[in-house]
């Protein structure tokens, strides 16, 4: 496990440095994590870091009502895009994606709910151990989690995808939202609901 931590940190630093120096225009192919009707009248893209406390607050205080009243009713297509401000958020993302699209949102719900526990666990090993506990709740085994965390090609694609997304929508902080192509700041449920209802004409 100590070797894995060293490898993860080394790969993270190398990838961020390499990709930051590149001037790529093509966005790498990465599976979009989507919840709701893909043909819904409104699209919301959330940009969030797994280590961002404000993102955890959004997923605790706003997202459940948004999901119940707009996503599950077919009014909103919800797209979740990770932002990698640090290696811990990157590792959390890789484990959540390892669970697959069907379990992804359940895993990130747990990661945000338990963010204070795993993100403050201490050293790299302790943090990965806590994240792995969440992955195991989704049915992942140790071998699967280790394989996902050591997948350098996937890491390269995810970091390139993140960089392209950040450039495309000029994301500077999290959570940030793009609603039908328009940048929207973090809002309370009441404010967000009013905006969505206006767009829906209701």
C-alpha positions in Angstrom: 0.0 0.0 0.0 2.9 2.4 0.7 4.2 1.8 -2.8 0.7 2.6 -4.1 0.7 5.9 -2.3 4.1 6.8 -3.7 3.0 5.8 -7.1 -0.2 7.8 -6.9 1.5 11.0 -5.7 4.2 10.7 -8.3 1.8 10.0 -11.2 -0.4 12.9 -10.0 2.4 15.4 -10.0 3.7 14.2 -13.4 0.3 14.3 -15.0 -0.5 17.7 -13.8 2.8 19.1 -14.9 2.7 17.4 -18.3 -0.9 18.3 -19.2 -0.5 21.9 -17.9 2.4 22.3 -20.4 0.3 21.0 -23.3 -1.9 23.1 -25.6 -4.3 20.4 -26.5 -7.6 21.4 -28.0 -9.3 17.9 -28.1 -11.2 16.9 -25.0 -10.3 13.3 -24.0 -13.1 10.8 -24.1 -14.4 10.4 -20.5 -17.8 9.0 -19.5 -20.1 11.7 -18.5 -21.9 11.0 -15.3 -25.6 11.8 -16.0 -28.6 11.5 -13.8 -32.2 12.0 -15.1 -33.8 12.1 -18.5 -31.1 12.8 -21.2 -33.9 14.6 -23.2 -35.0 16.7 -20.3 -35.8 20.4 -21.2 -33.1 21.7 -18.9 -29.5 20.6 -18.5 -27.5 21.4 -15.4 -23.8 20.7 -15.3 -22.3 20.8 -11.8 -18.6 21.3 -11.4 -17.5 20.1 -8.0 -14.4 19.0 -6.1 -14.8 16.0 -3.8 -12.7 17.9 -1.2 -14.8 21.2 -1.4 -16.8 21.9 1.8 -19.2 24.1 -0.2 -19.9 21.3 -2.6 -20.6 18.9 0.3 -23.1 21.5 1.7 -24.8 21.8 -1.7 -25.2 18.0 -1.9 -26.5 18.0 1.7 -28.8 21.0 1.6 -29.9 21.6 -2.1 -29.2 18.5 -4.2 -31.8 16.1 -2.5 -34.7 18.5 -3.2 -33.3 19.2 -6.7 -33.2 15.5 -7.4 -36.7 14.8 -6.1 -38.5 17.7 -7.7 -36.6 18.2 -11.0 -34.3 15.4 -11.9 -36.5 12.4 -11.0 -39.6 14.2 -12.6 -37.9 14.5 -16.0 -37.4 18.2 -15.9 -33.6 18.3 -15.5 -30.8 16.4 -17.0 -28.0 16.6 -14.3 -24.4 16.2 -15.3 -21.7 15.9 -12.6 -18.1 16.9 -13.6 -15.2 16.6 -11.2 -12.7 19.4 -10.6 -9.2 18.3 -9.5 -7.8 20.9 -7.2 -5.8 18.3 -5.2 -4.7 14.7 -5.4 -7.2 13.6 -2.7 -10.2 14.8 -4.8 -8.6 13.0 -7.8 -8.4 9.7 -5.8 -12.0 10.1 -4.7 -13.1 10.6 -8.2 -11.2 7.6 -9.5 -12.8 5.3 -6.9 -16.3 6.7 -7.6 -15.8 6.2 -11.3 -14.5 2.7 -10.7 -18.0 1.8 -9.3 -19.5 2.6 -12.7 -22.2 5.0 -13.9 -25.0 3.1 -12.2 -23.4 3.4 -8.7 -21.4 6.6 -9.2 -23.9 9.0 -7.7 -24.5 6.8 -4.7 -20.8 6.7 -4.1 -20.3 10.5 -4.4 -23.3 11.0 -2.1 -21.4 9.0 0.5 -18.1 10.8 -0.2 -19.7 14.2 0.4 -21.5 13.0 3.5 -18.3 11.6 5.0 -16.0 14.3 3.6 -14.8 15.5 6.9 -13.8 12.0 7.9 -11.8 10.9 4.9 -10.4 14.3 3.8 -9.0 14.9 7.3 -7.9 11.3 8.0 -4.2 12.5 8.0 -1.6 11.0 5.7 -2.1 9.7 2.2 -2.5 6.1 3.3 -5.2 7.0 5.9 -7.1 9.0 3.3 -7.1 6.2 0.7 -8.1 3.7 3.4 -11.2 5.8 4.3 -12.0 6.3 0.6 -11.7 2.6 0.0 -14.2 1.9 2.8 -16.8 4.0 0.8 -15.9 2.1 -2.4 -16.4 -1.2 -0.6 -19.9 -0.1 0.4 -20.6 0.0 -3.4 -19.4 -3.5 -3.8 -15.8 -2.8 -4.9 -13.0 -5.1 -3.8 -9.5 -4.2 -2.8 -8.1 -5.5 -6.1 -10.6 -3.4 -8.1 -9.8 -0.2 -6.1 -6.1 -0.7 -6.3 -6.3 -1.3 -10.1 -8.4 1.8 -10.6 -6.0 4.0 -8.6 -3.0 2.7 -10.6 -4.6 3.2 -14.0 -2.3 5.9 -15.4 -4.1 6.1 -18.7 -7.4 6.8 -17.0 -5.7 9.4 -14.8 -4.2 11.1 -17.9 -7.6 11.2 -19.6 -9.4 12.5 -16.5 -6.9 15.3 -15.9 -7.0 16.3 -19.6 -10.8 16.2 -19.5 -10.8 18.4 -16.4 -8.4 20.9 -17.9 -10.5 21.1 -21.1 -13.7 21.6 -19.1 -12.2 24.3 -16.9 -11.1 26.2 -20.0 -14.4 25.7 -21.8 -16.5 27.1 -19.0 -13.9 29.3 -17.2 -14.4 27.5 -13.9 -12.5 29.2 -11.1 -14.3 27.8 -8.0 -16.6 25.1 -6.8 -19.4 24.4 -6.9 -20.2 26.1 -10.2 -23.1 25.4 -12.4 -23.8 25.7 -16.1 -27.5 25.7 -16.7 -28.4 25.5 -20.4 -25.1 27.0 -21.3 -25.3 29.9 -18.8 -22.9 30.1 -15.8 -24.7 30.2 -12.5 -23.2 30.6 -9.0 -23.9 28.4 -6.0 -27.5 29.1 -4.8 -30.0 28.0 -2.2 -32.7 25.6 -3.2 -35.3 28.3 -3.3 -33.2 30.5 -5.6 -32.3 27.6 -7.9 -35.9 26.4 -8.0 -37.1 29.9 -8.9 -34.6 30.0 -11.8 -35.6 26.6 -13.1 -39.3 27.3 -12.8 -38.8 30.5 -14.8 -37.0 28.5 -17.5 -39.8 25.9 -17.5 -42.4 28.6 -17.7 -44.2 27.4 -14.6 
